[in-house]
């Protein structure tokens, strides 16, 4: 059992990749939960082992390290001197598009792949600050987003992965650590499978491997997202209440209970899709919904071939990309680390950045990149 330094609310169970052996259709997970009372200096820790039986559709034969974190709620606003918007944007030609990107920091490269409707300036400042202390961080606008052109090729996860590989080639980066969030995690998985020579360590935040083994969104959520996107692309105003509903969904029910006044701080004129052309909004929604649908094979089984050191992070109350998908991926990639952030929803970067920073730094400092 290994604890993250200075962050006793997060614990790694087992330092060996054979923490558990999934040899049957029932998989036992070990949880370590720490109860926090008062300040960090006066912590009452209650450690207990809880066995949860997860029934899976198929037999899994891989192993994983298990991490469970119970973070302290905190404000979303973090003062930070590393303002990504002040870093000049550069462009490079890749295939049929011009990709806009920024670089900061020094050290081994780490490439960040954004989620839906987000440009490269949307990353949480403290995440960029901490990563850039010992890495060269590359952020970029994906196809059709922000300052990256749309091009003429079909808009698919595979194409976005090819774009990403092309960006690394254009920057003369032979291999990089790769972090993908939400839709970006789909792209990161596809990149690792299609271009394994490009990826060192793999970090998947709010991920799903899609298809028949994945856990889809609820039909109600799919319909609500689609209706909101259709309003946006048809220039129909999105009611302030719908905007707040979307934000509440992203935060998750547990976090909203801890922050009951959060929605009161949201301005009524917030633009959820700023910087995205209508066609890109629709295409991103379509490929995300398609990936999470169960009417295709998905890439879950292909992940069994991944040998990269892998970290998987999810919020326990993520409904946008249901958190159970992370369990599926952890059971596929040999030796994967799985981190669950208690009470976090899909927006865990903004909800618990300090805990995420701790997990990221521990993973990056204690694992060895592929040679």
Secondary structure as GFF3:
##gff-version 3
##sequence-region A 1 371
A	DSSP	beta_strand	2	3	.	.	.	ID=ss1
A	DSSP	beta_strand	10	13	.	.	.	ID=ss2
A	DSSP	beta_strand	26	32	.	.	.	ID=ss3
A	DSSP	beta_strand	49	55	.	.	.	ID=ss4
A	DSSP	beta_strand	64	69	.	.	.	ID=ss5
A	DSSP	three_ten_helix	84	86	.	.	.	ID=ss6
A	DSSP	beta_strand	90	94	.	.	.	ID=ss7
A	DSSP	beta_strand	97	104	.	.	.	ID=ss8
A	DSSP	beta_strand	108	113	.	.	.	ID=ss9
A	DSSP	three_ten_helix	120	122	.	.	.	ID=ss10
A	DSSP	alpha_helix	125	131	.	.	.	ID=ss11
A	DSSP	beta_strand	135	140	.	.	.	ID=ss12
A	DSSP	alpha_helix	157	170	.	.	.	ID=ss13
A	DSSP	beta_strand	176	181	.	.	.	ID=ss14
A	DSSP	alpha_helix	183	194	.	.	.	ID=ss15
A	DSSP	three_ten_helix	196	198	.	.	.	ID=ss16
A	DSSP	beta_strand	199	205	.	.	.	ID=ss17
A	DSSP	three_ten_helix	211	213	.	.	.	ID=ss18
A	DSSP	alpha_helix	219	233	.	.	.	ID=ss19
A	DSSP	alpha_helix	240	251	.	.	.	ID=ss20
A	DSSP	alpha_helix	253	258	.	.	.	ID=ss21
A	DSSP	three_ten_helix	262	265	.	.	.	ID=ss22
A	DSSP	alpha_helix	278	292	.	.	.	ID=ss23
A	DSSP	three_ten_helix	301	305	.	.	.	ID=ss24
A	DSSP	beta_strand	310	315	.	.	.	ID=ss25
A	DSSP	alpha_helix	324	330	.	.	.	ID=ss26
A	DSSP	beta_strand	336	341	.	.	.	ID=ss27
A	DSSP	alpha_helix	348	351	.	.	.	ID=ss28
A	DSSP	alpha_helix	353	366	.	.	.	ID=ss29
###
